[in-house]
């Protein structure tokens, strides 16, 4: 994005149902992989700040978990993150799919947004998948439910409508110093991003419920003295012994595949060689344990 003397900031929260494209948009706008992306729901678990500069404005996007019906304490935590992200921001962007129907999750989000007294923008994503004329009835339905200050059809994946969305978001910028230093694209520490990249590969490689019951803890992160190599030890925690066997795979094949895919992305992110070692442990029902959730970084 364009560089310049920063004299304004805009904090925008992006909310929506799972898999609507919030993390893809965050990565596109920041120009970096600050949020993991998979086709599976509940990929994002924490609120992630994506930071970039547009003209003289520092934009801070809050990528949030997909709004869903919680079934565990972790699910309750994720829903709570979404609700809290609607408050104390300059604007909230409700991202929806190009479907001529307002779902239950969207209805609940609209109700929550309407109580927040925060300017709301409707972002209709994935317009590359439909005929442009079909967006009109979608716009009409959502306009009847909430008085959106702007409605912007986009394709986060292909970049359609991104410039128009940026111009809208910049309208909510306020004068003030920049919140994050130059060159910073996220508030997440490197260890957390690495853990998320490994979890992304779990989601991509594993089927059914198994990856949703996993968490990743980085137990070692050291730079070799005099070498551009980082040693990373990661522990993948799952909820059942049977899941552990499936994650490891026959002769360790699945764990090796996950590790290789993760290492390639981590090296791209860090810009140096990475020596990654992974282990798998069982932590039964950790998604319902507040203590274990805190250990994995799921805390307010």
PAMAR-311382 format. One record per residue: x, y, z of N, C-alpha, C, O in turn. Coordinates in steps of 0.05 Angstrom, whole numbers, plus 5000, padded with zeros to 4 digits. Layout:
# residues N
PT   n_c1   n_c2   n_c3   ca_c1   ca_c2   ca_c3   c_c1   c_c2   c_c3   o_c1   o_c2   o_c3
PT      X      Y      Z       X       Y       Z      X      Y      Z      X      Y      Z
...
//
This chain:
# residues 300
PT   n_c1   n_c2   n_c3   ca_c1   ca_c2   ca_c3   c_c1   c_c2   c_c3   o_c1   o_c2   o_c3
PT   5017   4976   5000    5000    5000    5000   5018   5025   5000   5041   5024   5006
PT   5006   5048   4993    5021    5072    4990   5033   5081   5017   5020   5079   5038
PT   5058   5090   5016    5071    5100    5040   5069   5131   5041   5066   5144   5020
PT   5069   5141   5065    5068    5170    5068   5071   5177   5097   5073   5159   5114
PT   5071   5203   5104    5072    5212    5131   5046   5205   5145   5025   5215   5137
PT   5047   5189   5165    5022    5180    5178   5012   5200   5198   5026   5208   5217
PT   4988   5210   5194    4976    5229    5213   4948   5221   5220   4934   5235   5235
PT   4939   5197   5210    4912    5187    5217   4914   5157   5222   4932   5143   5212
PT   4895   5148   5237    4892    5119    5241   4863   5111   5239   4845   5127   5245
PT   4858   5087   5230    4831    5076    5229   4831   5047   5239   4846   5030   5228
PT   4815   5041   5259    4813    5014    5269   4786   5002   5260   4765   5012   5268
PT   4788   4981   5244    4764    4969    5232   4762   4940   5240   4782   4925   5238
PT   4739   4932   5250    4735    4904    5257   4720   4890   5234   4700   4900   5224
PT   4730   4866   5227    4717    4851    5206   4703   4827   5219   4716   4810   5231
PT   4677   4825   5216    4662    4802    5228   4646   4788   5206   4641   4799   5185
PT   4639   4763   5213    4623    4748    5194   4623   4718   5202   4636   4711   5221
PT   4608   4702   5187    4607    4674    5192   4633   4661   5185   4650   4673   5171
PT   4638   4636   5193    4663    4622    5185   4665   4619   5155   4645   4616   5141
PT   4690   4621   5145    4697    4616    5117   4685   4637   5098   4682   4631   5074
PT   4680   4660   5107    4669    4681    5089   4691   4696   5075   4686   4710   5055
PT   4716   4694   5085    4738    4707    5072   4751   4730   5088   4766   4746   5076
PT   4746   4731   5114    4758    4753    5130   4788   4752   5131   4801   4772   5128
PT   4799   4728   5135    4828    4726    5137   4842   4730   5110   4863   4741   5108
PT   4828   4721   5088    4839    4726    5062   4841   4756   5056   4862   4765   5046
PT   4821   4771   5063    4821    4800    5059   4843   4813   5076   4857   4830   5066
PT   4846   4804   5101    4867    4815    5118   4895   4810   5106   4911   4829   5106
PT   4900   4786   5096    4926    4781    5084   4930   4797   5059   4952   4806   5054
PT   4909   4800   5043    4912    4816    5018   4919   4845   5024   4937   4856   5011
PT   4905   4856   5043    4910    4885    5049   4936   4890   5062   4949   4911   5057
PT   4945   4872   5080    4971    4876    5093   4994   4868   5075   5017   4876   5080
PT   4989   4852   5055    5010    4842    5037   5028   4822   5051   5050   4817   5042
PT   5018   4809   5072    5033    4790    5087   5014   4768   5097   4990   4772   5098
PT   5025   4745   5104    5009    4723    5115   5007   4727   5146   5023   4715   5161
PT   4988   4743   5154    4985    4748    5183   4963   4731   5195   4961   4728   5219
PT   4946   4719   5177    4925    4701    5187   4924   4676   5169   4927   4678   5145
PT   4921   4653   5182    4920    4628    5167   4893   4626   5152   4873   4637   5161
PT   4893   4612   5130    4869    4610    5113   4866   4581   5105   4884   4569   5094
PT   4842   4569   5110    4836    4543    5100   4806   4543   5092   4792   4561   5100
PT   4797   4523   5078    4768    4521    5071   4751   4512   5094   4727   4509   5091
PT   4763   4506   5117    4748    4494    5139   4739   4516   5159   4753   4535   5164
PT   4715   4512   5172    4706    4531    5192   4723   4531   5217   4738   4512   5222
PT   4721   4554   5231    4735    4557    5257   4766   4556   5253   4780   4548   5271
PT   4775   4565   5230    4804    4566    5226   4817   4588   5244   4836   4583   5257
PT   4804   4612   5244    4814    4633    5261   4802   4630   5289   4777   4627   5291
PT   4818   4631   5309    4809    4628    5337   4812   4653   5353   4797   4657   5372
PT   4831   4670   5347    4836    4694    5362   4832   4718   5345   4831   4717   5320
PT   4829   4741   5358    4828    4766    5343   4857   4773   5334   4875   4772   5350
PT   4860   4779   5308    4886    4784    5297   4887   4812   5285   4869   4819   5270
PT   4906   4828   5293    4909    4854    5281   4926   4853   5256   4948   4842   5256
PT   4915   4863   5234    4930    4866    5209   4935   4895   5204   4916   4911   5204
PT   4960   4903   5200    4968    4931    5199   4980   4938   5172   4997   4923   5162
PT   4971   4960   5160    4983    4969    5136   4978   4999   5133   4962   5011   5147
PT   4993   5012   5115    4991    5041    5110   4978   5046   5083   4986   5034   5063
PT   4959   5064   5083    4946    5072    5058   4946   5103   5058   4932   5116   5072
PT   4964   5113   5041    4967    5142    5040   4979   5152   5066   5001   5144   5074
PT   4965   5170   5080    4974    5181    5106   4959   5168   5129   4960   5178   5151
PT   4947   5145   5124    4931    5132    5144   4942   5104   5151   4948   5088   5133
PT   4946   5099   5176    4952    5072    5185   4926   5057   5191   4911   5065   5208
PT   4922   5036   5175    4897    5020    5178   4903   4996   5196   4923   4982   5192
PT   4886   4992   5215    4888    4969    5233   4862   4952   5230   4841   4960   5239
PT   4865   4929   5218    4842    4911    5214   4842   4890   5236   4863   4879   5242
PT   4819   4885   5247    4816    4864    5267   4802   4841   5254   4778   4841   5251
PT   4818   4820   5247    4807    4796    5236   4797   4779   5259   4811   4773   5278
PT   4771   4771   5258    4759    4757    5281   4751   4728   5274   4748   4722   5250
PT   4747   4711   5294    4737    4684    5288   4710   4685   5275   4695   4704   5279
PT   4703   4664   5260    4677    4662    5248   4656   4660   5270   4659   4644   5288
PT   4634   4675   5267    4612    4674    5287   4596   4649   5283   4586   4643   5261
PT   4594   4633   5305    4581    4607    5303   4569   4599   5329   4572   4613   5349
PT   4554   4577   5329    4542    4567    5354   4563   4551   5369   4572   4531   5359
PT   4570   4561   5393    4591    4549    5408   4582   4522   5420   4560   4519   5430
PT   4601   4503   5420    4596    4476    5432   4616   4470   5454   4613   4450   5468
PT   4637   4486   5456    4658    4482    5477   4665   4509   5489   4656   4530   5480
PT   4681   4508   5510    4690    4533    5522   4708   4549   5502   4707   4573   5502
PT   4722   4534   5486    4738    4548    5465   4719   4562   5446   4724   4585   5438
PT   4696   4549   5439    4676    4562    5422   4664   4587   5435   4660   4607   5422
PT   4659   4585   5461    4649    4608    5476   4669   4631   5475   4661   4654   5472
PT   4694   4624   5478    4715    4644    5477   4716   4658   5450   4718   4683   5449
PT   4714   4642   5429    4715    4654    5402   4692   4672   5396   4695   4694   5385
PT   4668   4664   5405    4644    4681    5401   4647   4706   5418   4639   4728   5408
PT   4658   4704   5441    4663    4728    5458   4682   4747   5445   4679   4771   5447
PT   4703   4737   5431    4722    4753    5417   4708   4770   5396   4713   4794   5392
PT   4689   4757   5381    4675    4771    5360   4658   4794   5372   4659   4816   5361
PT   4643   4788   5393    4626    4808    5405   4642   4832   5416   4634   4855   5413
PT   4665   4826   5428    4681    4848    5439   4694   4865   5417   4699   4888   5421
PT   4698   4852   5394    4712    4867    5372   4694   4887   5359   4704   4904   5343
PT   4668   4886   5364    4650    4906    5353   4651   4932   5368   4643   4953   5357
PT   4660   4932   5393    4661    4956    5409   4689   4970   5406   4709   4957   5399
PT   4689   4996   5411    4713    5012    5412   4729   5010   5386   4754   5009   5387
PT   4716   5011   5363    4729    5012    5337   4717   5036   5322   4696   5047   5329
PT   4731   5044   5301    4720    5066    5285   4698   5058   5266   4681   5074   5258
PT   4698   5032   5258    4677    5021    5241   4678   4991   5242   4699   4980   5248
PT   4656   4979   5236    4655    4949    5234   4646   4941   5206   4627   4952   5195
PT   4660   4922   5195    4653    4912    5168   4641   4885   5171   4655   4866   5179
PT   4616   4882   5164    4603    4856    5164   4608   4843   5136   4598   4853   5116
PT   4622   4821   5136    4628    4807    5111   4608   4784   5107   4605   4768   5125
PT   4596   4783   5084    4576    4762    5078   4583   4750   5051   4598   4761   5035
PT   4571   4726   5046    4573    4714    5020   4551   4723   5002   4531   4733   5011
PT   4554   4721   4975    4534    4732    4956   4510   4713   4954   4505   4701   4933
PT   4495   4711   4976    4472    4693    4977   4447   4710   4983   4447   4726   5001
PT   4426   4705   4968    4401    4720    4971   4385   4710   4995   4362   4703   4992
PT   4398   4710   5018    4385    4701    5042   4402   4710   5066   4427   4706   5066
PT   4390   4720   5087    4405    4728    5110   4403   4705   5130   4382   4699   5141
PT   4426   4693   5136    4427    4670    5153   4424   4677   5183   4425   4701   5190
PT   4422   4657   5199    4419    4661    5228   4443   4675   5240   4441   4693   5257
PT   4467   4667   5231    4492    4680    5241   4493   4710   5234   4500   4727   5250
PT   4485   4716   5209    4485    4744    5201   4464   4760   5216   4469   4783   5224
PT   4441   4748   5221    4420    4761    5237   4430   4768   5264   4425   4790   5274
PT   4444   4749   5277    4454    4754    5304   4476   4776   5304   4477   4792   5322
PT   4492   4776   5284    4513    4796    5282   4501   4824   5277   4510   4843   5288
PT   4481   4825   5259    4468    4850    5254   4455   4861   5279   4457   4885   5285
PT   4443   4844   5295    4430    4853    5320   4452   4864   5339   4447   4884   5352
PT   4474   4850   5340    4496    4859    5358   4508   4886   5348   4514   4903   5364
PT   4512   4888   5322    4523    4912    5311   4504   4936   5315   4513   4958   5322
PT   4478   4931   5312    4458    4953    5316   4458   4964   5344   4451   4987   5348
PT   4466   4948   5363    4467    4957    5391   4494   4971   5398   4496   4983   5420
PT   4513   4969   5380    4540    4979    5387   4544   5009   5381   4563   5021   5391
PT   4526   5021   5365    4529    5049    5358   4555   5055   5344   4568   5076   5348
PT   4563   5036   5326    4588    5039    5311   4580   5039   5281   4563   5023   5273
PT   4592   5056   5264    4586    5056    5236   4591   5028   5224   4611   5015   5230
PT   4572   5019   5207    4573    4992    5196   4575   4993   5166   4561   5009   5153
PT   4592   4976   5155    4596    4973    5126   4589   4944   5119   4597   4925   5133
PT   4575   4940   5097    4569    4913    5088   4589   4907   5065   4591   4921   5046
PT   4604   4885   5069    4623    4876    5048   4613   4849   5037   4612   4829   5052
PT   4605   4849   5012    4595    4824    4999   4619   4812   4985   4628   4821   4964
PT   4629   4790   4996    4653    4777    4985   4645   4755   4964   4622   4747   4962
PT   4665   4747   4950    4663    4725    4930   4645   4732   4907   4631   4714   4896
PT   4644   4757   4899    4627    4765    4877   4636   4753   4850   4622   4753   4830
PT   4661   4743   4850    4671    4730    4826   4657   4703   4820   4661   4691   4799
PT   4641   4694   4840    4628    4668    4837   4599   4671   4827   4586   4650   4822
PT   4589   4695   4823    4562    4699    4814   4560   4720   4792   4580   4734   4787
PT   4537   4722   4779    4532    4743    4760   4528   4769   4776   4515   4770   4796
PT   4540   4791   4766    4539    4817    4780   4511   4826   4785   4505   4838   4806
PT   4492   4820   4767    4464    4828    4771   4452   4816   4796   4433   4827   4807
PT   4462   4793   4805    4450    4780    4827   4457   4793   4854   4446   4785   4875
PT   4475   4813   4854    4482    4826    4879   4460   4846   4887   4458   4853   4911
PT   4443   4855   4868    4423    4875    4875   4402   4865   4895   4397   4879   4915
PT   4391   4841   4892    4372    4832    4913   4386   4827   4940   4373   4829   4961
PT   4411   4820   4940    4426    4816    4965   4429   4843   4979   4425   4844   5003
PT   4436   4863   4964    4439    4890    4975   4413   4900   4987   4412   4912   5008
PT   4391   4895   4972    4365    4903    4981   4357   4890   5007   4346   4903   5025
PT   4361   4864   5009    4354    4850    5034   4369   4860   5058   4357   4865   5079
PT   4395   4863   5055    4411    4872    5078   4405   4901   5085   4406   4909   5108
PT   4399   4917   5065    4393    4945    5070   4367   4948   5086   4364   4967   5101
PT   4349   4929   5083    4324    4930    5099   4329   4922   5128   4313   4929   5145
PT   4351   4908   5133    4356    4899    5161   4373   4919   5177   4369   4920   5201
PT   4390   4933   5163    4407    4952    5177   4415   4975   5159   4419   4971   5135
PT   4417   4999   5170    4425    5022    5154   4455   5023   5151   4469   5037   5167
PT   4466   5008   5132    4494    5008    5127   4503   5034   5115   4490   5045   5097
PT   4526   5044   5124    4537    5069    5113   4548   5065   5085   4550   5084   5070
PT   4556   5041   5079    4566    5035    5052   4563   5005   5047   4564   4989   5066
PT   4559   4997   5022    4558    4969    5014   4577   4965   4991   4575   4978   4970
PT   4597   4947   4996    4619    4944    4976   4621   4914   4968   4628   4898   4984
PT   4615   4908   4943    4619    4881    4933   4649   4877   4926   4661   4894   4913
PT   4661   4855   4935    4689    4850    4930   4694   4821   4923   4677   4804   4927
PT   4718   4815   4914    4729    4788    4914   4756   4790   4927   4775   4798   4914
PT   4758   4782   4952    4783    4783    4966   4804   4766   4953   4828   4773   4953
PT   4796   4744   4942    4814    4725    4929   4826   4736   4904   4850   4732   4898
PT   4809   4750   4888    4819    4760    4862   4825   4790   4862   4837   4800   4843
PT   4819   4803   4884    4826    4832    4886   4805   4851   4875   4809   4875   4875
PT   4782   4841   4866    4761    4858    4855   4749   4875   4878   4742   4865   4899
PT   4746   4901   4873    4733    4919    4892   4750   4927   4916   4740   4941   4933
PT   4775   4918   4917    4792    4924    4940   4798   4954   4943   4796   4965   4965
PT   4804   4967   4921    4809    4996    4922   4785   5011   4931   4787   5030   4946
PT   4761   5003   4921    4737    5017    4929   4732   5013   4959   4724   5031   4973
PT   4738   4989   4969    4734    4984    4998   4754   5001   5014   4746   5011   5035
PT   4779   5003   5005    4798    5019    5019   4789   5049   5022   4792   5061   5043
PT   4778   5059   5000    4769    5087    5001   4747   5091   5021   4745   5111   5035
PT   4730   5071   5024    4708    5072    5043   4720   5070   5072   4712   5086   5089
PT   4738   5052   5076    4749    5048    5103   4764   5073   5112   4764   5079   5136
PT   4778   5086   5094    4794    5109    5101   4777   5133   5111   4787   5151   5125
PT   4751   5132   5104    4733    5154    5113   4730   5154   5144   4722   5174   5155
PT   4736   5132   5156    4732    5130    5185   4758   5134   5201   4759   5130   5225
PT   4779   5143   5186    4805    5149    5200   4802   5174   5216   4788   5193   5209
PT   4817   5174   5238    4817    5197    5256   4846   5208   5259   4865   5192   5259
PT   4848   5233   5263    4875    5245    5266   4888   5235   5291   4875   5232   5312
PT   4913   5228   5289    4928    5218    5312   4953   5204   5303   4956   5198   5279
PT   4971   5198   5322    4996    5185    5315   4991   5155   5307   4971   5144   5314
PT   5011   5144   5293    5008    5116    5286   5010   5098   5310   5024   5105   5329
PT   4995   5076   5310    4993    5058    5333   5015   5036   5332   5023   5026   5353
PT   5024   5030   5308    5045    5009    5305   5068   5020   5289   5065   5037   5272
PT   5093   5010   5295    5116    5020    5281   5117   5013   5252   5103   4994   5243
PT   5133   5028   5236    5135    5022    5208   5144   4994   5203   5161   4983   5217
PT   5132   4981   5182    5140    4955    5174   5126   4933   5189   5128   4909   5182
PT   5111   4939   5210    5097    4919    5226   5070   4913   5213   5055   4932   5208
PT   5065   4888   5208    5040    4880    5194   5020   4866   5212   4997   4861   5204
PT   5028   4859   5236    5010    4845    5255   5020   4849   5283   5044   4854   5288
PT   5002   4845   5302    5009    4847    5331   5018   4820   5341   5027   4818   5364
PT   5016   4799   5325    5023    4772    5334   5053   4768   5336   5068   4776   5317
PT   5063   4756   5358    5092    4750    5359   5099   4728   5339   5081   4713   5331
PT   5124   4726   5332    5132    4706    5312   5125   4678   5320   5117   4662   5303
PT   5129   4671   5345    5123    4644    5355   5093   4637   5350   5087   4614   5343
PT   5076   4657   5355    5047    4652    5351   5041   4647   5322   5025   4630   5315
PT   5053   4663   5304    5048    4659    5275   5058   4632   5266   5044   4618   5250
PT   5081   4624   5276    5091    4597    5269   5073   4575   5278   5067   4556   5264
PT   5062   4578   5303    5044    4558    5313   5018   4557   5296   5008   4535   5291
PT   5009   4580   5287    4985    4581    5271   4990   4569   5243   4972   4556   5232
PT   5014   4573   5232    5020    4561    5206   5020   4531   5208   5009   4517   5190
PT   5030   4520   5230    5030    4491    5233   5001   4481   5236   4993   4461   5224
PT   4985   4496   5251    4956    4488    5254   4942   4490   5227   4924   4474   5222
PT   4949   4509   5211    4937    4512    5184   4942   4486   5168   4924   4476   5155
PT   4966   4476   5169    4973    4452    5154   4958   4427   5165   4951   4409   5150
PT   4953   4427   5191    4937    4406    5203   4909   4407   5192   4897   4386   5185
PT   4898   4431   5190    4870    4434    5179   4869   4425   5150   4849   4414   5141
PT   4890   4431   5135    4890    4424    5107   4893   4394   5102   4881   4382   5085
PT   4910   4382   5119    4917    4354    5114   4898   4334   5127   4895   4311   5118
PT   4885   4342   5149    4869    4323    5164   4839   4327   5158   4831   4349   5152
PT   4824   4306   5161    4796    4306    5155   4779   4307   5181   4790   4303   5203
PT   4754   4314   5177    4734    4313    5198   4741   4331   5222   4751   4353   5219
PT   4735   4321   5246    4737    4337    5270   4766   4338   5281   4771   4356   5298
PT   4783   4321   5273    4810    4319    5285   4824   4345   5287   4833   4353   5309
PT   4828   4360   5265    4843    4385    5266   4831   4406   5284   4845   4423   5295
PT   4804   4406   5287    4791    4426    5304   4796   4421   5333   4793   4438   5350
PT   4805   4396   5340    4812    4389    5367   4841   4391   5372   4851   4378   5391
PT   4856   4406   5356    4885    4408    5360   4893   4436   5367   4879   4456   5360
PT   4915   4438   5380    4928    4464    5386   4958   4460   5384   4968   4437   5387
PT   4973   4481   5378    5002    4479    5374   5016   4497   5394   5009   4521   5397
PT   5036   4486   5407    5053    4501    5425   5082   4501   5416   5093   4479   5411
PT   5094   4524   5414    5122    4526    5406   5139   4525   5431   5138   4543   5448
PT   5154   4503   5434    5170    4499    5459   5199   4507   5456   5214   4510   5475
PT   5208   4512   5431    5235    4521    5426   5235   4540   5402   5223   4533   5381
PT   5249   4562   5404    5251    4581    5382   5278   4596   5386   5279   4616   5400
PT   5299   4586   5374    5325    4597    5378   5340   4601   5351   5336   4585   5333
PT   5355   4622   5350    5372    4628    5326   5400   4617   5331   5412   4622   5352
PT   5410   4602   5311    5437    4591    5314   5457   4614   5311   5456   4631   5293
PT   5476   4614   5329    5496    4635    5330   5513   4634   5304   5525   4613   5298
PT   5515   4656   5290    5531    4658    5266   5519   4645   5242   5532   4644   5221
PT   5494   4636   5244    5481    4623    5221   5453   4634   5217   5439   4641   5237
PT   5444   4635   5192    5416    4644    5187   5398   4620   5188   5385   4613   5168
PT   5397   4607   5211    5380    4584    5216   5365   4587   5242   5377   4595   5262
PT   5340   4581   5242    5324    4581    5267   5315   4553   5273   5304   4539   5256
PT   5320   4545   5298    5311    4519    5307   5284   4522   5321   5281   4538   5340
PT   5264   4507   5312    5237    4508    5323   5228   4480   5331   5228   4462   5316
PT   5220   4478   5356    5207    4454    5366   5177   4460   5371   5171   4480   5384
PT   5160   4443   5360    5131    4448    5363   5117   4423   5373   5123   4401   5364
PT   5099   4427   5392    5083    4405    5403   5054   4408   5394   5041   4428   5400
PT   5044   4388   5379    5016    4388    5371   5000   4373   5392   5006   4349   5397
PT   4981   4386   5403    4964    4373    5423   4937   4366   5411   4924   4382   5398
PT   4928   4341   5416    4902    4332    5407   4886   4321   5430   4897   4319   5452
PT   4861   4314   5426    4844    4306    5448   4841   4276   5453   4832   4268   5474
PT   4849   4260   5434    4846    4231    5437   4871   4216   5427   4885   4225   5410
PT   4876   4193   5440    4898    4177    5432   4896   4167   5403   4915   4166   5388
PT   4871   4161   5395    4867    4153    5367   4873   4175   5347   4883   4171   5325
PT   4868   4200   5356    4875    4223    5339   4905   4226   5336   4915   4233   5315
PT   4919   4221   5358    4948    4223    5357   4960   4204   5336   4977   4212   5320
PT   4950   4179   5335    4959    4160    5315   4954   4169   5287   4970   4165   5269
PT   4931   4182   5282    4924    4191    5255   4940   4215   5247   4948   4218   5224
PT   4947   4233   5266    4963    4256    5260   4992   4247   5253   5004   4258   5235
PT   5002   4227   5268    5029    4217    5262   5029   4201   5236   5047   4204   5219
PT   5008   4185   5231    5006    4170    5207   5024   4145   5207   5040   4141   5224
PT   5020   4129   5186    5036    4105    5184   5066   4112   5179   5073   4126   5161
PT   5083   4101   5197    5112    4107    5196   5118   4137   5197   5139   4146   5187
PT   5100   4152   5209    5104    4181    5212   5099   4197   5188   5107   4221   5187
PT   5086   4185   5167    5083    4199    5141   5066   4224   5143   5074   4245   5131
PT   5044   4224   5158    5027    4247    5159   5040   4270   5174   5039   4293   5165
PT   5053   4264   5196    5067    4285    5212   5090   4297   5195   5095   4321   5197
PT   5103   4280   5180    5125    4290    5162   5114   4309   5141   5126   4329   5135
PT   5091   4301   5130    5079    4318    5109   5071   4346   5121   5076   4366   5109
PT   5058   4345   5144    5050    4370    5157   5074   4387   5163   5074   4411   5159
PT   5095   4374   5173    5120    4389    5180   5133   4402   5156   5142   4424   5158
PT   5134   4387   5134    5147    4398    5110   5131   4422   5099   5143   4442   5091
PT   5105   4419   5098    5088    4441    5088   5091   4466   5106   5093   4488   5096
PT   5091   4461   5132    5093    4483    5151   5121   4497   5149   5123   4521   5149
PT   5142   4480   5147    5169    4492    5146   5172   4510   5122   5184   4531   5124
PT   5161   4502   5099    5164    4519    5075   5151   4546   5079   5162   4567   5071
PT   5127   4547   5091    5113    4572    5097   5128   4588   5118   5130   4613   5116
PT   5138   4575   5138    5152    4589    5160   5178   4602   5149   5184   4624   5156
PT   5192   4588   5131    5216    4599    5119   5210   4623   5102   5225   4643   5102
PT   5187   4622   5088    5179    4646    5072   5173   4669   5090   5180   4692   5084
PT   5160   4664   5113    5152    4685    5131   5177   4696   5146   5179   4721   5148
PT   5195   4679   5155    5218    4688    5170   5241   4698   5152   5257   4715   5161
PT   5242   4688   5128    5263    4697    5110   5290   4683   5115   5311   4692   5105
PT   5290   4661   5130    5314    4646    5136   5308   4617   5136   5284   4609   5135
PT   5329   4600   5137    5325    4571    5139   5313   4564   5166   5320   4577   5186
PT   5296   4544   5167    5284    4535    5192   5287   4505   5195   5282   4490   5176
PT   5296   4497   5219    5298    4468    5225   5275   4463   5244   5276   4471   5268
PT   5254   4450   5235    5229    4445    5250   5227   4416   5259   5229   4398   5243
PT   5222   4413   5285    5216    4387    5296   5189   4387   5309   5182   4406   5323
PT   5173   4366   5304    5146    4366    5315   5141   4340   5331   5151   4319   5325
PT   5125   4343   5352    5116    4321    5369   5086   4323   5372   5074   4344   5367
PT   5074   4301   5380    5045    4300    5384   5039   4290   5412   5050   4269   5421
PT   5023   4305   5427    5015    4297    5454   4984   4297   5456   4971   4311   5442
PT   4974   4281   5475    4945    4280    5480   4938   4297   5504   4950   4293   5526
PT   4920   4316   5501    4909    4332    5523   4879   4329   5521   4866   4345   5507
PT   4868   4310   5535    4840    4304    5533   4822   4328   5540   4826   4341   5561
PT   4803   4333   5522    4782    4354    5526   4794   4382   5533   4783   4396   5549
PT   4817   4388   5521    4830    4414    5527   4812   4437   5519   4815   4459   5531
PT   4794   4434   5500    4777    4456    5491   4757   4464   5512   4744   4485   5510
PT   4753   4447   5533    4736    4454    5555   4751   4459   5581   4739   4461   5602
PT   4777   4463   5579    4794    4468    5602   4804   4497   5600   4820   4503   5583
PT   4796   4514   5618    4805    4542    5618   4835   4543   5622   4848   4560   5610
PT   4846   4526   5639    4875    4526    5644   4891   4520   5619   4910   4534   5612
PT   4883   4498   5605    4897    4490    5580   4892   4511   5558   4911   4516   5543
PT   4869   4522   5557    4864    4543    5537   4882   4567   5541   4893   4578   5522
PT   4887   4574   5566    4905    4596    5572   4934   4589   5564   4948   4606   5553
PT   4941   4563   5568    4968    4555    5560   4972   4558   5530   4995   4563   5521
PT   4951   4554   5514    4953    4557    5485   4948   4585   5475   4947   4590   5451
PT   4945   4604   5493    4942    4632    5486   4914   4642   5481   4910   4664   5471
PT   4894   4625   5488    4866    4634    5485   4856   4647   5510   4841   4636   5525
PT   4865   4672   5514    4858    4688    5537   4850   4716   5529   4859   4725   5508
PT   4833   4728   5545    4825    4755    5537   4848   4775   5541   4845   4799   5537
//
